[in-house]
């Protein structure tokens, strides 16, 4: 019995650590490809999204993204009910449905995953550095025309529309808008 009390916690701890290995974050928007040379694009993974690194081949890493897709949408979100885009689908066959779930409003979300290849240089082990880059861009570009909004002024589902609406006036490209949105959605 003493053996079980000693070994069981060690086994649980090692399984938790093993499950956490391979988690990385995107430091930029990047095309997900079905091939290890990047020649068969299936979608776009969005900056600051977490992925699981499955392996590498040359300058490419095989990754897996898990998220939630509203029925019929070309977007897959990081969390159910939160408009935090993780993956934009180009090829609908790139997404594998796992199970359907309903949110508190009765909306159907499909738990789904996408797997493919991206350049290794698009990965980082620290989400904080990516979020800090978003904060710096927010302060630099959004504060150039008006006083900055407080990061907690709006919730995660409102920020995308605000940044999208103001992004053109601030001369922001898609990747820059995505970076600022992810910063604001993670600032709380």
C-alpha positions as CSV (number, residue, x, y, z in Angstrom):
1,X,0.0,0.0,0.0
2,X,2.9,2.4,0.9
3,X,4.3,1.7,-2.6
4,X,1.1,2.9,-4.3
5,X,1.0,6.1,-2.2
6,X,4.6,6.8,-3.3
7,X,4.4,5.8,-7.0
8,X,0.9,7.1,-7.9
9,X,1.8,10.8,-7.2
10,X,5.0,10.4,-9.2
11,X,3.2,8.8,-12.1
12,X,0.5,11.6,-12.1
13,X,3.2,14.3,-12.0
14,X,5.1,12.8,-14.9
15,X,2.0,12.5,-17.0
16,X,1.1,16.1,-16.4
17,X,4.6,17.2,-17.3
18,X,4.6,15.0,-20.4
19,X,1.2,16.4,-21.5
20,X,2.6,19.9,-21.2
21,X,5.7,19.2,-23.3
22,X,5.5,20.5,-26.9
23,X,3.2,23.5,-26.2
24,X,4.3,26.5,-28.1
25,X,2.9,29.9,-29.2
26,X,2.9,31.6,-32.5
27,X,4.9,34.8,-32.7
28,X,3.2,35.9,-35.9
29,X,0.4,34.9,-38.2
30,X,1.5,31.9,-40.2
31,X,0.1,29.6,-43.0
32,X,-0.6,26.1,-41.9
33,X,0.3,23.6,-44.6
34,X,-0.5,20.0,-45.3
35,X,3.0,19.4,-46.5
36,X,6.4,19.8,-44.7
37,X,7.6,22.2,-47.4
38,X,4.8,24.7,-47.0
39,X,3.4,24.1,-50.5
40,X,-0.2,23.0,-49.6
41,X,-1.8,25.8,-47.5
42,X,-4.9,24.7,-45.5
43,X,-5.4,27.8,-43.3
44,X,-3.8,30.5,-41.3
45,X,-2.9,30.2,-37.6
46,X,-3.1,33.5,-35.7
47,X,-0.4,35.2,-33.6
48,X,-0.3,34.2,-29.9
49,X,-2.3,31.0,-30.4
50,X,-1.1,28.0,-28.6
51,X,-0.3,24.9,-30.6
52,X,1.2,21.5,-29.7
53,X,4.5,20.8,-31.5
54,X,4.5,17.2,-32.8
55,X,7.9,17.1,-34.5
56,X,10.2,18.8,-36.9
57,X,11.6,18.3,-40.4
58,X,14.2,20.7,-41.6
59,X,13.0,24.3,-41.1
60,X,9.4,23.2,-40.5
61,X,7.5,22.0,-37.4
62,X,4.4,19.8,-37.4
63,X,1.8,21.3,-35.1
64,X,-1.7,20.7,-33.9
65,X,-4.2,23.3,-32.9
66,X,-7.3,22.5,-30.8
67,X,-10.2,24.9,-30.8
68,X,-13.9,25.6,-31.2
69,X,-15.7,26.3,-34.5
70,X,-19.2,27.7,-34.7
71,X,-21.3,25.6,-37.1
72,X,-20.6,26.8,-40.7
73,X,-17.9,29.2,-39.8
74,X,-14.5,29.5,-41.5
75,X,-13.0,30.6,-38.1
76,X,-11.9,28.4,-35.3
77,X,-11.7,30.0,-31.9
78,X,-9.3,29.3,-29.0
79,X,-12.1,29.0,-26.5
80,X,-15.8,28.2,-26.8
81,X,-17.9,31.3,-26.8
82,X,-14.9,33.7,-26.9
83,X,-14.1,35.4,-30.2
84,X,-10.4,34.8,-29.9
85,X,-9.5,33.5,-33.4
86,X,-6.9,30.8,-33.5
87,X,-7.3,29.4,-37.0
88,X,-8.8,30.8,-40.2
89,X,-9.8,27.9,-42.6
90,X,-8.8,27.9,-46.2
91,X,-9.3,24.2,-46.9
92,X,-12.4,22.8,-45.0
93,X,-10.9,19.3,-45.1
94,X,-8.0,20.6,-42.9
95,X,-10.3,20.7,-39.8
96,X,-11.3,17.5,-38.0
97,X,-14.4,17.7,-35.9
98,X,-14.2,16.0,-32.4
99,X,-17.6,16.7,-30.8
100,X,-20.4,19.2,-30.8
101,X,-21.2,21.3,-27.7
102,X,-23.8,24.0,-27.0
103,X,-23.1,27.2,-25.1
104,X,-25.4,28.8,-22.6
105,X,-27.2,30.6,-25.5
106,X,-27.9,27.3,-27.4
107,X,-25.3,28.0,-30.1
108,X,-23.6,24.9,-31.4
109,X,-19.8,24.8,-31.3
110,X,-17.7,22.0,-32.8
111,X,-14.6,21.0,-30.8
112,X,-12.1,20.6,-33.6
113,X,-8.5,20.3,-34.5
114,X,-6.2,21.2,-37.3
115,X,-2.8,19.6,-37.9
116,X,-0.1,20.6,-40.3
117,X,3.3,22.2,-40.9
118,X,4.6,25.7,-40.2
119,X,8.0,27.3,-40.3
120,X,9.8,26.6,-36.9
121,X,10.8,30.3,-36.7
122,X,7.1,31.2,-36.1
123,X,7.1,29.4,-32.7
124,X,8.1,30.6,-29.3
125,X,7.9,29.0,-25.9
126,X,6.8,32.3,-24.2
127,X,3.4,33.7,-24.8
128,X,4.3,36.7,-22.6
129,X,6.8,38.0,-25.1
130,X,4.2,37.9,-27.9
131,X,1.6,39.7,-25.8
132,X,4.2,42.3,-24.8
133,X,4.8,43.0,-28.5
134,X,1.1,43.5,-28.9
135,X,1.0,45.9,-26.0
136,X,3.9,47.9,-27.4
137,X,2.2,48.1,-30.8
138,X,-1.1,49.1,-29.2
139,X,0.5,51.9,-27.2
140,X,2.5,53.1,-30.2
141,X,-0.1,53.0,-33.0
142,X,-3.5,53.3,-31.2
143,X,-2.3,56.1,-28.9
144,X,-1.0,58.2,-31.8
145,X,-4.5,59.6,-32.7
146,X,-6.4,59.5,-29.4
147,X,-6.1,58.6,-25.7
148,X,-5.7,54.9,-25.3
149,X,-8.7,52.9,-24.1
150,X,-8.1,51.0,-20.9
151,X,-7.4,47.3,-21.7
152,X,-10.3,46.2,-19.5
153,X,-12.8,48.7,-20.9
154,X,-14.2,46.1,-23.2
155,X,-14.4,42.3,-23.0
156,X,-12.7,39.8,-25.3
157,X,-15.7,39.6,-27.7
158,X,-15.8,43.4,-28.3
159,X,-12.2,44.2,-28.9
160,X,-12.0,42.6,-32.4
161,X,-14.6,44.9,-33.9
162,X,-13.1,48.0,-32.3
163,X,-9.6,47.2,-33.6
164,X,-10.9,46.2,-37.0
165,X,-12.8,49.5,-37.3
166,X,-9.9,51.6,-36.2
167,X,-7.1,49.6,-37.8
168,X,-7.4,51.1,-41.3
169,X,-7.1,54.7,-39.8
170,X,-4.0,53.6,-37.9
171,X,-2.5,52.0,-41.0
172,X,-2.4,48.6,-39.4
173,X,-2.0,45.4,-41.5
174,X,-3.9,42.2,-40.7
175,X,-1.1,40.7,-38.7
176,X,-0.7,43.9,-36.6
177,X,-4.4,44.1,-35.9
178,X,-4.4,40.4,-34.9
179,X,-1.5,41.1,-32.5
180,X,-3.2,44.0,-30.9
181,X,-6.5,42.1,-30.6
182,X,-4.7,39.2,-28.9
183,X,-3.0,41.5,-26.5
184,X,-6.3,43.2,-25.5
185,X,-8.0,39.8,-25.2
186,X,-5.3,38.5,-22.9
187,X,-4.8,41.7,-20.9
188,X,-7.5,40.8,-18.3
